[in-house]
Amino acid sequence: MDIIKTKFEDVVIIVPTVYGDQRGFFMETYNSVLFREYGIDINFVQDNHSLSEKAGTLRGLHYQLNPKAQMKLVRVTSGAIFDVVVDIRKGSPTYGQWGGYILTAENKRQLLIPKGFAHGFCTLVDNTEVQYKVDELYSSPHDRGIIWNDPSVGVEWPVNNPLLSEKDKQHPTLENADNNFELGVTI
């Protein structure tokens, strides 16, 4: 396993070791002992799996408020996505900044997203499946989002007219979003 750092502290790309032969491949996508050796100590409690049938489907930008905030470990099992994180931790030197990463079934990379970041992705090909682990159960009362095209954030999505859910069309801008994250403060 390799860890690739990003411009955000604690947002990392995890590249699993892949063992391949004439039958195909095998890889460990999560191993708590190995993760702890890399300083990543997480107790995952829920796995999620989405299928987006059309390229240009955009899901996000989502997060849950404290005390139900979620850390996520995201991977693609079929297809490809442009995966985006936005730092929403007040007081952070990277507050309001975004990072985009290509995750594909072929590159097998995973993105670890800590609490205090909004997350979303846009599918790059049809029939893309995304799976992710979270360390906190889904909580509807804590579920929040930021509008995908917030000009103050300026994400450079690979589409101009994405396929969106009605819910994702209604999210506020970062400035107007309900947000209880502060750098260095955990609840």
C-alpha positions in Angstrom: 0.0 0.0 0.0 1.2 3.5 -0.8 -0.1 6.8 0.5 -0.1 9.9 -1.7 -0.5 13.2 0.2 -2.7 16.0 -1.2 -2.6 19.7 -0.5 -5.0 19.1 2.4 -3.7 17.6 5.7 -5.3 14.2 6.3 -6.9 14.0 2.8 -4.8 11.2 1.2 -5.0 8.9 -1.8 -4.5 5.3 -0.9 -3.0 3.0 -3.6 -3.5 -0.6 -2.6 -1.1 -3.3 -3.5 -2.6 -5.3 -6.3 -1.6 -9.0 -7.0 -2.5 -10.1 -10.5 -2.1 -13.2 -12.6 -3.9 -15.0 -15.4 -7.0 -15.2 -13.3 -7.3 -11.5 -12.6 -6.3 -9.7 -9.4 -6.6 -9.6 -5.7 -6.2 -6.6 -3.4 -7.0 -5.6 0.2 -9.1 -2.4 0.1 -9.0 -2.1 3.9 -6.9 -3.7 6.6 -7.2 -2.1 10.0 -3.7 -3.2 11.1 -2.0 -1.9 8.0 -4.0 1.4 8.0 -2.9 1.9 11.7 0.7 1.4 10.7 0.2 4.4 8.3 -1.4 6.5 11.1 -5.0 5.9 10.0 -7.1 4.6 12.8 -10.7 4.4 11.8 -13.7 2.3 13.0 -15.9 2.0 9.9 -19.6 1.3 10.6 -21.4 1.5 7.3 -20.6 0.7 3.6 -22.4 2.6 0.8 -22.7 1.7 -2.9 -24.0 3.8 -5.7 -24.6 3.2 -9.4 -24.7 6.2 -11.8 -26.0 5.0 -15.1 -25.0 8.1 -17.1 -21.7 9.9 -17.5 -22.0 13.5 -16.2 -24.0 12.5 -13.1 -22.9 14.7 -10.2 -23.5 13.7 -6.6 -22.7 16.3 -3.9 -21.3 18.3 -2.3 -22.3 16.4 0.8 -21.4 16.3 4.5 -22.9 15.6 7.9 -22.7 18.1 10.8 -21.0 17.3 14.1 -21.6 15.2 16.2 -22.6 12.9 13.3 -19.8 14.0 10.9 -18.3 11.2 8.7 -14.9 10.2 7.6 -15.1 8.5 4.2 -12.9 6.0 2.3 -14.1 6.2 -1.4 -13.3 3.9 -4.3 -14.6 3.1 -7.7 -15.4 -0.5 -8.6 -16.7 0.1 -12.1 -16.1 3.1 -14.3 -14.5 6.4 -13.3 -15.2 9.6 -11.4 -13.8 13.1 -10.8 -13.9 13.1 -7.0 -14.0 16.4 -5.2 -13.4 17.5 -1.6 -13.9 21.0 -0.2 -12.4 22.1 3.1 -15.2 23.6 5.2 -13.3 23.8 8.5 -13.5 27.4 9.7 -10.0 28.7 10.6 -8.3 26.3 8.2 -5.6 27.9 5.9 -7.3 25.9 3.1 -10.9 26.9 4.0 -13.1 27.0 0.9 -10.5 25.4 -1.3 -11.2 22.3 -3.3 -9.2 19.4 -4.6 -10.2 17.0 -7.5 -8.9 13.5 -8.0 -9.5 10.9 -10.7 -10.6 7.5 -9.2 -11.2 4.6 -11.6 -11.8 0.9 -11.4 -8.6 0.5 -13.3 -6.3 2.7 -11.1 -7.9 1.2 -8.0 -7.0 4.3 -6.0 -9.0 5.2 -2.9 -9.6 8.6 -1.4 -9.6 9.1 2.4 -11.7 12.1 3.3 -11.7 13.4 6.9 -14.5 15.1 8.8 -14.7 18.8 8.0 -14.7 18.3 4.2 -17.7 18.4 1.8 -17.5 15.6 -0.8 -18.9 15.0 -4.2 -18.2 13.4 -7.5 -19.0 13.5 -11.2 -19.1 10.3 -13.2 -16.8 10.3 -16.3 -18.3 7.2 -18.0 -21.7 5.4 -18.0 -22.5 2.8 -15.4 -20.1 3.9 -12.8 -20.2 2.3 -9.4 -18.8 4.0 -6.3 -18.4 2.3 -2.9 -17.4 4.0 0.3 -17.0 3.2 4.0 -17.9 5.7 6.7 -17.1 5.9 10.4 -20.5 7.3 11.4 -24.0 6.1 10.4 -26.2 8.2 8.1 -28.2 10.8 10.1 -30.9 12.7 8.2 -31.1 15.5 10.7 -27.3 16.2 10.3 -27.2 15.8 6.5 -26.1 18.9 4.7 -24.6 20.1 1.4 -23.1 22.9 -0.6 -24.3 23.7 -4.1 -22.1 22.0 -6.7 -21.4 25.2 -8.7 -20.7 27.7 -5.8 -18.7 30.4 -7.5 -16.8 31.2 -4.2 -15.4 27.6 -4.3 -15.0 27.4 -8.0 -14.7 23.7 -8.6 -13.7 23.0 -12.2 -16.1 20.1 -12.9 -15.7 18.1 -16.1 -19.3 19.0 -17.1 -21.3 22.2 -17.4 -24.8 20.7 -17.2 -24.6 17.7 -14.9 -27.4 15.3 -14.1 -28.4 16.2 -10.5 -30.9 15.1 -7.9 -33.5 17.6 -6.9 -31.9 17.7 -3.4 -28.5 18.6 -4.8 -30.0 21.4 -6.9 -31.2 23.1 -3.7 -28.0 23.2 -1.6 -26.8 26.7 -0.4 -23.5 28.3 -1.1 -20.6 27.6 1.3 -21.2 31.1 2.8 -24.8 30.3 3.5 -24.4 26.6 4.5 -25.1 25.3 7.9 -21.5 24.4 9.1 -20.2 23.6 12.6 -16.7 22.6 11.7 -13.7 24.5 13.1 -10.0 23.6 12.5 -8.7 21.7 15.6 -12.1 21.4 17.3 -13.7 18.0 17.5 -17.2 17.4 18.9 
